[in-house]
Amino acid sequence: MQPRLWLLIAAQLSTLHGGSALLQTPSSVMAQTNQTVKLSCEARTFPTNTRIYWLRLRQAPSANSHYEFLALWIPNGNPVYGKETEKQLTVLQDSSRYLLQLRHVKPADSGNYFCMAVGNPELTFGKGTRLSVVDVFPTTAQPTKKTRPKKKICRLPNLVPPKGPACAPLIIGLLVAGLLVLLVSLGAAVHVYCKSCPPGPSCTPSAVGGIPEGPSSSGGEGQMAA
């Protein structure tokens, strides 16, 4: 019986999924188209001459799961590859670690990858690695920061009186000064007039005031005598 056909029949009959004896890392990986992906399967409790199979399950594991044979690692021998994956896969061994390298991956390569060890008589599976291949990595939306509205500051009117002289006292001072100048000018004019006037009736207060004097007593007596 061909190894690939035997393996598919054994995988369908096996119920020992997710054994802890085979440690697969990473548990999931996302890759971009045409990248190279490496999957690891560590078998510490198995002898070094153990044959390790690599299988792919395109859908979620179930009772009717169909495993696709990818490669077989044979100690001290040449690896065996599936016909459709020979040019894309490479299997390697590093001590107790078995590596599966996928080159130029594409979205059709997405699925669950399992390593499996054949014992006597049971089959032991790793827990699998979920591979997702995308053309463009999804962008995660950045959390929007809530902008808090700025608080309005109510400023009270400035109650401090302005510096410098007030307008009202200044105006009053100017008016008083003008009045004093007028009074001084008037007094000076009266003084000059009185000083320049010759002695006589014309400089009497009545003359100065513009009031005519009455008939003199001497004149009256003359008229009576006549």
C-alpha positions in Angstrom: 0.0 0.0 0.0 1.4 3.5 -0.8 2.4 5.5 2.2 0.0 8.4 1.2 -3.0 6.1 0.9 -2.2 4.3 4.1 -1.7 7.5 6.0 -5.1 8.9 4.9 -6.9 5.8 6.0 -5.0 5.8 9.4 -5.8 9.4 9.9 -9.5 8.8 9.4 -9.5 6.0 11.9 -7.4 7.8 14.5 -9.1 9.4 17.5 -6.0 10.6 19.3 -5.9 14.3 18.3 -4.1 17.0 20.2 -1.5 14.8 22.0 0.8 16.6 24.3 3.8 14.5 23.2 4.1 16.6 20.0 4.5 20.3 20.6 3.7 22.4 17.6 4.7 26.1 17.5 3.3 28.6 16.8 -0.3 27.8 17.4 -1.3 30.3 14.7 0.4 32.4 12.1 -0.6 34.9 9.5 1.5 35.4 6.4 1.3 37.5 3.3 1.2 36.1 -0.2 4.6 34.8 -1.5 6.2 34.8 1.9 8.0 31.8 3.5 6.6 30.2 6.6 8.3 27.8 9.0 6.3 25.5 11.3 7.9 23.5 14.1 7.0 20.2 15.7 8.9 19.0 18.8 8.9 15.3 19.7 11.0 15.1 22.9 9.5 11.7 24.1 10.0 10.0 20.8 13.1 8.2 19.7 15.2 9.9 17.1 14.3 7.3 14.4 10.6 8.2 14.6 8.9 9.0 11.3 7.1 12.3 11.3 4.2 13.1 8.9 3.0 16.5 8.0 -0.7 16.8 7.2 -3.0 19.7 6.3 -6.7 20.1 7.1 -8.3 22.9 5.1 -11.5 23.0 7.2 -12.0 22.9 11.0 -11.3 19.4 12.5 -14.4 17.2 12.7 -15.4 13.5 12.5 -15.5 13.7 8.7 -12.2 15.7 8.4 -10.1 14.9 5.4 -6.3 15.1 5.9 -4.1 16.0 3.0 -0.7 14.4 3.0 2.1 16.9 2.6 5.4 15.3 3.6 7.1 12.5 5.5 10.4 12.8 7.3 12.3 9.5 7.2 15.4 9.3 9.5 18.6 8.5 7.5 16.6 8.6 4.3 15.1 11.0 1.8 11.9 12.9 2.6 8.7 11.9 0.8 6.5 14.7 -0.5 3.0 14.9 -1.9 2.8 15.3 -5.6 1.1 18.7 -5.4 3.4 20.1 -2.8 6.8 18.8 -3.7 8.1 22.1 -5.2 6.7 24.2 -2.3 7.7 22.3 0.8 10.9 21.3 2.6 11.1 19.2 5.8 14.1 19.3 8.1 15.2 17.8 11.4 17.0 19.7 14.2 17.6 17.3 17.1 14.1 16.6 18.5 12.5 19.4 16.4 11.0 18.7 13.0 10.5 21.7 10.7 8.1 22.2 7.8 9.0 25.1 5.5 6.5 26.5 3.0 7.7 28.7 0.2 5.7 31.3 -1.8 2.5 30.7 0.2 -0.8 31.8 -1.3 -4.3 32.1 0.2 -5.2 28.5 -0.9 -2.5 27.3 1.5 -4.5 28.5 4.5 -5.6 25.7 6.9 -4.6 23.7 9.9 -1.2 22.0 9.7 -0.6 18.9 11.9 2.5 16.8 12.6 1.9 13.2 13.4 4.1 10.4 14.8 3.3 6.7 14.0 3.6 4.5 17.1 2.8 0.9 17.8 -0.1 0.8 17.4 -1.4 4.4 18.1 -1.1 7.6 16.1 -0.1 10.8 17.9 -1.0 14.2 16.6 0.2 17.6 17.5 -2.3 20.2 18.4 -1.9 21.9 15.0 -0.9 25.3 13.7 -3.4 27.5 12.0 -2.0 29.2 8.9 -3.8 32.2 7.4 -2.5 33.6 4.1 -3.7 37.0 3.0 -2.8 39.3 0.1 -2.8 42.4 2.4 -2.5 42.4 6.2 -5.6 43.8 7.8 -5.2 47.1 9.5 -6.3 47.5 13.0 -8.3 50.7 13.6 -6.7 52.9 16.1 -8.9 53.7 19.1 -10.4 57.2 18.7 -9.5 59.5 21.5 -12.3 61.5 22.9 -11.6 65.1 22.7 -12.8 66.9 25.8 -14.2 70.4 25.1 -12.2 73.2 26.6 -13.7 74.7 29.6 -14.7 78.3 29.1 -13.2 80.6 31.7 -15.4 83.5 32.7 -13.3 86.5 33.4 -14.6 89.1 35.8 -14.4 92.7 34.7 -11.3 94.6 36.0 -12.5 96.5 39.1 -9.1 98.3 39.7 -9.4 102.0 38.8 -7.1 103.0 35.9 -3.8 104.6 36.9 -3.3 108.3 36.2 -5.2 111.6 36.8 -9.0 111.4 36.6 -10.7 113.5 33.9 -13.2 115.3 36.2 -10.7 116.8 38.6 -8.5 117.9 35.7 -11.4 119.8 34.0 -12.4 121.5 37.3 -8.8 122.5 37.9 -8.6 124.1 34.4 -11.9 126.0 34.9 -10.7 127.4 38.3 -7.3 128.4 36.8 -9.1 130.2 34.0 -11.4 132.0 36.4 -8.4 133.1 38.5 -6.7 134.4 35.4 -9.8 136.5 34.5 -10.0 138.0 38.0 -6.3 138.9 38.0 -6.6 140.4 34.6 -9.7 142.5 35.6 -8.0 143.7 38.8 -4.9 144.7 36.9 -7.0 146.6 34.3 -8.8 148.6 37.1 -5.5 149.4 38.8 -3.9 150.6 35.6 -6.9 152.8 34.7 -7.1 154.4 38.1 -3.4 155.1 38.1 -3.4 156.8 34.7 -6.5 159.0 35.3 -5.7 162.7 36.5 -7.0 163.9 39.8 -10.4 165.6 39.5 -14.1 164.8 39.3 -13.5 162.6 36.4 -11.8 160.0 38.5 -14.5 160.0 41.2 -16.4 156.8 41.6 -19.4 158.3 40.0 -17.4 159.3 37.0 -15.9 156.0 36.8 -19.3 154.3 37.2 -20.8 156.6 34.6 -23.4 158.3 36.9 -23.7 162.1 36.4 -23.5 164.3 39.5 -26.4 166.6 40.6 -26.2 170.5 40.6 -23.6 171.8 43.1 -24.5 173.9 46.1 -22.6 176.9 44.9 -24.4 177.0 41.6 -27.8 176.8 43.3 -27.0 179.7 45.6 -26.0 181.9 42.7 -29.2 181.2 40.9 -31.3 182.1 44.0 -29.4 185.3 44.5 -30.0 186.4 41.0 
